[in-house]
Amino acid sequence: MNLAFVDVGELGWSMYIAAHVRWYKEKTQEKVAVMTYPDRRCLYEGLADSVMDIPQSFYTAFDVRRQNCLGIQKVAPDILKGFLSPYLEDSYYVPDYFVMRCKHPFGSRLIFKPYKYSEKIHGASEILVFPRYRIGGWYSFRNLPEEFYTQLIERLCAMFPMLSVRTIGTANAAYDINVDRHNYINWVGRSKSLQDLIDWCQTAVAAVGSQSGPPKIALFQEVPTFIIGHQQHRHMVNENWSKTRVGFHSVSSSNYADINVSACVEEAVAFVKSNKRNI
């Protein structure tokens, strides 16, 4: 029997699963499969022996807006395993130690390496902005006001006229912001998979976003990143696996909307000015 892991939780926790799969592939002879959402296949292709799509029945049986770490909020880990196991390819099984909850079960069996780029991107240097906006679901309280991103984009475009400012996010989880600046690119809803985000990191000199998966990926790809959130040590130290330059603005864990927009914008712009990389 061969091992299988299921990636249906928050994006940031996909990085732990990928690191665990890499440990298996580098340290053992085991065959490993991953079942995940179609847009996350790129995180495992070329790494796992098999990558499987989540079955369509999953989307009606569970509320995917309630992603919680490795699983779904208020759904017992065994329920998720039991539902998905029949859809695994023959000879693969989810090991007992893989508990889909808010504490990863991998111990030290982790090897973190930046994700591979699918193609070389040539073009102007950019600043990436991740305007996270969850509608409903467990973590919607982490949304920053749209005004923050609008002011941020305006200031970045004005301060760095020779750079492009690109927003990235999915249509149902990011603000669709229109700003009339020659160097602003609204890419929200245009990416087909996470590979686009990973690839754009090649031309990024810096990134800004609230505590979520995309800023962690930018840091992982060695892009200096400014994060607004409530877990500073976690994101600056524990989960900054590439030891990338990072800035952090702390907010209340229960209300991200309670933020001094102008002050935070200026703090983010100052970070970009002082820490943007030369590429």
C-alpha positions as CSV (number, residue, x, y, z in Angstrom):
1,M,0.0,0.0,0.0
2,N,1.2,3.5,-0.8
3,L,0.6,6.7,1.1
4,A,-1.9,9.5,0.3
5,F,-2.5,12.9,1.7
6,V,-5.4,15.2,1.3
7,D,-5.1,18.9,0.9
8,V,-8.4,20.6,1.4
9,G,-7.5,23.1,4.2
10,E,-6.1,26.6,4.1
11,L,-3.5,27.4,1.5
12,G,-0.8,28.1,4.0
13,W,-1.0,24.6,5.3
14,S,-0.5,23.1,1.8
15,M,3.2,24.1,2.3
16,Y,3.5,21.7,5.2
17,I,2.0,18.8,3.1
18,A,4.3,19.5,0.2
19,A,7.3,19.6,2.6
20,H,6.2,16.3,4.1
21,V,5.8,14.7,0.7
22,R,9.3,16.0,-0.3
23,W,10.7,14.4,2.9
24,Y,9.2,11.0,1.9
25,K,10.5,11.3,-1.7
26,E,14.0,12.2,-0.6
27,K,14.3,10.0,2.5
28,T,12.4,6.8,1.6
29,Q,11.3,4.6,-1.3
30,E,7.6,5.1,-0.6
31,K,5.2,6.1,-3.3
32,V,3.1,9.1,-2.3
33,A,-0.1,10.6,-3.7
34,V,-1.9,13.9,-3.0
35,M,-5.6,14.6,-3.5
36,T,-6.3,18.4,-3.7
37,Y,-8.2,21.2,-5.5
38,P,-7.4,21.6,-9.2
39,D,-5.7,25.0,-8.7
40,R,-3.3,23.4,-6.2
41,R,-2.1,20.6,-8.4
42,C,0.9,22.7,-9.3
43,L,2.2,22.4,-5.7
44,Y,2.6,18.7,-6.1
45,E,3.1,17.8,-9.7
46,G,6.7,16.7,-10.2
47,L,6.9,15.9,-6.5
48,A,4.2,13.4,-5.7
49,D,3.9,10.1,-7.6
50,S,0.2,10.9,-8.3
51,V,-1.9,14.0,-8.0
52,M,-5.7,13.5,-7.8
53,D,-8.5,16.0,-8.0
54,I,-11.0,16.4,-5.2
55,P,-14.3,14.7,-6.4
56,Q,-17.1,17.0,-7.4
57,S,-19.3,15.5,-4.7
58,F,-17.0,17.0,-2.1
59,Y,-18.1,20.6,-3.0
60,T,-21.8,19.9,-2.2
61,A,-21.1,17.8,0.9
62,F,-18.9,20.3,2.6
63,D,-18.7,24.1,2.8
64,V,-15.2,24.9,1.4
65,R,-15.4,28.4,2.7
66,R,-14.8,26.9,6.1
67,Q,-11.4,25.7,5.4
68,N,-9.5,25.3,8.6
69,C,-5.8,24.5,8.6
70,L,-5.7,20.9,7.2
71,G,-9.4,20.3,7.1
72,I,-12.9,21.9,7.3
73,Q,-14.1,23.8,10.4
74,K,-16.4,21.7,12.6
75,V,-16.0,18.6,10.5
76,A,-14.3,15.7,12.3
77,P,-11.1,14.6,10.6
78,D,-12.3,11.0,10.4
79,I,-15.4,12.2,8.5
80,L,-13.3,13.9,5.8
81,K,-11.0,10.9,5.5
82,G,-13.9,8.5,5.3
83,F,-15.6,10.6,2.6
84,L,-12.5,11.0,0.4
85,S,-10.8,7.6,0.8
86,P,-13.0,5.7,-1.7
87,Y,-12.0,8.2,-4.3
88,L,-8.2,7.5,-3.9
89,E,-6.5,5.5,-6.7
90,D,-6.1,1.8,-6.0
91,S,-3.3,0.9,-3.5
92,Y,-3.2,4.3,-1.9
93,Y,-4.4,5.0,1.7
94,V,-4.4,8.0,4.1
95,P,-2.1,7.0,7.1
96,D,-3.6,7.1,10.6
97,Y,-1.1,9.8,11.7
98,F,-2.4,12.3,9.2
99,V,-5.0,14.1,11.4
100,M,-6.8,16.9,9.6
101,R,-6.9,19.5,12.3
102,C,-5.1,22.7,13.4
103,K,-1.8,21.2,14.3
104,H,0.4,19.5,11.7
105,P,1.2,15.9,12.4
106,F,4.5,15.6,10.5
107,G,7.0,16.3,13.3
108,S,10.5,17.0,11.8
109,R,9.7,15.0,8.7
110,L,9.7,18.2,6.6
111,I,11.9,19.4,3.8
112,F,11.0,23.0,2.6
113,K,12.2,24.2,-0.8
114,P,10.8,27.0,-2.9
115,Y,8.3,26.0,-5.6
116,K,9.5,25.6,-9.1
117,Y,8.7,28.1,-11.8
118,S,6.7,26.8,-14.8
119,E,8.3,29.2,-17.2
120,K,10.7,32.1,-17.3
121,I,8.9,35.5,-17.0
122,H,10.5,38.5,-18.6
123,G,9.2,42.0,-18.1
124,A,9.1,45.0,-15.8
125,S,9.8,44.6,-12.1
126,E,6.6,44.6,-10.0
127,I,5.2,45.0,-6.5
128,L,2.6,42.3,-5.7
129,V,-0.5,43.2,-3.7
130,F,-2.8,40.4,-2.3
131,P,-6.2,42.2,-1.6
132,R,-7.7,39.3,0.4
133,Y,-11.5,39.5,0.8
134,R,-13.3,36.3,2.0
135,I,-17.1,36.4,1.6
136,G,-18.6,34.4,4.4
137,G,-16.8,31.5,6.0
138,W,-14.8,31.1,9.2
139,Y,-12.0,33.6,8.5
140,S,-13.9,36.4,6.9
141,F,-13.2,38.5,10.0
142,R,-9.6,38.7,8.7
143,N,-10.6,41.0,5.8
144,L,-9.0,44.4,5.8
145,P,-11.1,47.3,4.6
146,E,-11.1,47.8,0.8
147,E,-10.0,51.4,1.5
148,F,-6.7,50.1,2.7
149,Y,-5.8,48.4,-0.6
150,T,-7.1,51.3,-2.7
151,Q,-4.9,53.7,-0.8
152,L,-2.0,51.3,-0.8
153,I,-2.1,50.8,-4.6
154,E,-2.4,54.6,-5.1
155,R,0.6,55.3,-2.9
156,L,2.7,52.5,-4.4
157,C,2.0,53.6,-8.0
158,A,2.9,57.2,-7.1
159,M,6.0,56.3,-5.1
160,F,7.4,53.8,-7.6
161,P,6.4,55.0,-11.1
162,M,9.0,52.8,-12.8
163,L,7.5,49.7,-11.2
164,S,4.2,47.9,-12.0
165,V,1.8,47.2,-9.1
166,R,-0.1,44.0,-9.6
167,T,-3.0,42.7,-7.5
168,I,-3.5,38.9,-7.5
169,G,-6.3,36.8,-6.0
170,T,-9.3,34.7,-6.9
171,A,-12.5,36.3,-8.0
172,N,-14.4,35.0,-4.9
173,A,-11.7,35.7,-2.3
174,A,-10.2,39.1,-3.3
175,Y,-11.2,42.7,-3.8
176,D,-11.6,43.6,-7.5
177,I,-10.0,47.1,-7.2
178,N,-9.9,49.6,-10.1
179,V,-7.4,52.4,-9.8
180,D,-6.6,54.7,-12.7
181,R,-2.8,54.6,-12.7
182,H,-0.6,53.8,-15.7
183,N,1.5,51.3,-13.7
184,Y,-1.4,49.4,-12.0
185,I,-2.4,45.9,-13.2
186,N,-5.5,44.3,-11.8
187,W,-5.0,40.6,-12.0
188,V,-7.7,39.5,-9.6
189,G,-9.8,36.6,-11.1
190,R,-7.4,36.1,-14.0
191,S,-5.1,33.4,-12.6
192,K,-6.1,29.8,-13.4
193,S,-3.9,28.3,-10.7
194,L,-1.5,29.0,-8.0
195,Q,1.3,28.5,-10.5
196,D,0.5,32.0,-11.8
197,L,1.2,33.5,-8.4
198,I,4.4,31.5,-8.0
199,D,5.6,32.5,-11.5
200,W,4.9,36.3,-10.9
201,C,7.2,36.1,-7.9
202,Q,10.1,36.1,-10.4
203,T,9.6,39.7,-11.3
204,A,8.4,40.9,-7.9
205,V,10.7,43.2,-6.0
206,A,8.3,43.2,-3.0
207,A,4.8,42.1,-1.9
208,V,2.1,43.3,0.5
209,G,-0.9,41.4,1.9
210,S,-2.8,40.4,5.1
211,Q,-2.0,37.2,6.9
212,S,-2.9,34.4,4.5
213,G,-1.5,31.9,2.1
214,P,-0.3,34.2,-0.8
215,P,2.1,36.4,1.3
216,K,3.6,33.1,2.8
217,I,4.2,31.9,-0.8
218,A,5.8,35.2,-1.7
219,L,8.2,34.9,1.3
220,F,8.9,31.3,0.4
221,Q,9.9,32.4,-3.1
222,E,12.3,35.0,-1.5
223,V,10.2,38.1,-2.2
224,P,10.5,40.7,0.6
225,T,7.0,40.9,2.0
226,F,5.0,43.1,4.3
227,I,2.2,41.3,6.2
228,I,-0.7,42.7,8.2
229,G,-1.9,40.1,10.8
230,H,-2.1,38.9,14.4
231,Q,0.7,36.2,14.5
232,Q,3.9,38.1,14.1
233,H,6.5,35.5,15.3
234,R,4.8,32.7,13.3
235,H,5.1,34.6,10.0
236,M,8.4,36.4,10.6
237,V,10.3,33.4,12.1
238,N,8.6,30.0,12.4
239,E,7.1,29.9,8.9
240,N,9.6,32.1,7.1
241,W,11.4,29.1,5.7
242,S,13.5,31.0,3.2
243,K,14.6,33.6,5.8
244,T,13.3,36.4,3.5
245,R,13.1,40.0,4.7
246,V,9.7,40.6,6.1
247,G,7.8,43.5,7.7
248,F,4.8,43.1,10.0
249,H,1.9,45.3,11.2
250,S,0.0,43.7,14.1
251,V,-3.8,44.0,14.3
252,S,-6.4,42.5,16.6
253,S,-7.0,38.8,16.0
254,S,-10.7,39.4,16.2
255,N,-11.2,42.4,14.0
256,Y,-8.8,43.2,11.1
257,A,-11.2,46.0,10.0
258,D,-10.1,48.0,13.1
259,I,-7.0,49.4,11.6
260,N,-5.5,52.8,11.0
261,V,-5.6,52.7,7.2
262,S,-3.3,55.7,6.5
263,A,-0.6,54.7,9.1
264,C,-0.5,51.1,7.9
265,V,-0.3,52.2,4.2
266,E,2.7,54.4,5.0
267,E,4.3,51.6,7.0
268,A,3.9,49.2,4.1
269,V,5.3,51.8,1.6
270,A,8.3,52.5,3.8
271,F,9.0,48.7,4.0
272,V,8.9,48.4,0.2
273,K,11.2,51.4,-0.2
274,S,13.8,50.1,2.2
275,N,13.6,46.3,1.4
276,K,12.7,45.8,-2.3
277,R,15.1,43.5,-4.0
278,N,17.1,44.1,-7.1
279,I,16.3,41.6,-9.8
